C-alpha cells in the first residue's frame, strides 16, 4: 500500500482530530510529531509523536488514544520534510 504524503502540520491536525473523537479525549490540546528514520516499531513510517498535551483530558486516556491513532496513521501517511 502506498502512503499518502502530508506535511507535519497536516499529520498533527489529523492525529488531533482522531484523538479528540475518541472517548474521554475531546479536551486533548495538542500533539507534536517529528520526522524520524523508518523503523519496525513505527510501521516503517518516517514520523512519530514526540509530545502530547492532554489539556483537560486524562493523561491515561489521551496516551492510549494517541497510540491507537498513531498506529493507524503511520500505516497510511508519510511526512513531507520541510524545505
N, C-alpha and C positions, 0 to 999 in steps of 0.2 A: 504494500500500500504506500502510495506517495503521500508525503506530508505536505500540508499547506504551509506556506511561508508567511509569517506575520512579524510585525515589529514587536519589540519588547513591550511597549505600551499597550499594544493590541492584545497581547497574550495576558498581561496583567489584568486588563479590563475583562477579558473572557473568564479568567480564573475568579475574579471578584464576583462577577455576575453568577457564576456557577455556585460558588461557595455560599453567597447570600441566599440563594434559592433553597439551600439545604436546611433541614430542621435545626432550629435554635441558633442560626448563624446570620440572620438578617442584619445584625449590627456590626459585622466584621468591617473594619475601617479601611484596611489597605493590605495589599500583597505586593511584594517586590521580588522580581526574578533577576537572574543574571545568566549570561552566556557561560557555557562550560563545554568541555570536551565530551563527546558522546561516550557513555559508559553503560554497562549492562543494567545497573540499577536505575537508570533513567530511561529505560526502554529505547536506548540509542538516541535519545533526544539531545539537543545541543543547548538546553537551558534547564535551570532548576530554581525552585523557590529558595530565597535566602532570608526573607523575613515576613512575618505576618503580624499585623496589628489587629488584635481581636476586637478592639473597640469595646462595646458593651456586651459582646458575646463571651461565652465561656471559652477559656483557652483550650480546654479539652475538646469541646465540640468543634471549635474553629480549626484546630490542628487536624482532627480526623477528616473534616470536610475538605481541607486543603489537600490532604494526601489522596483522597478519592478523586477530586477534580484534577489534580496534577497528573496522576497516573493515567487518566483518560486522555487529557490534552497532550501529554508528552508523546502519545502514540499517534496523534493527529496533526500536531503543529510543530514546526521548527521556527526558531527565531532568526530574524534577519539581523546581521551585525550592523550596528550604526556606522555611518560613513564618517 
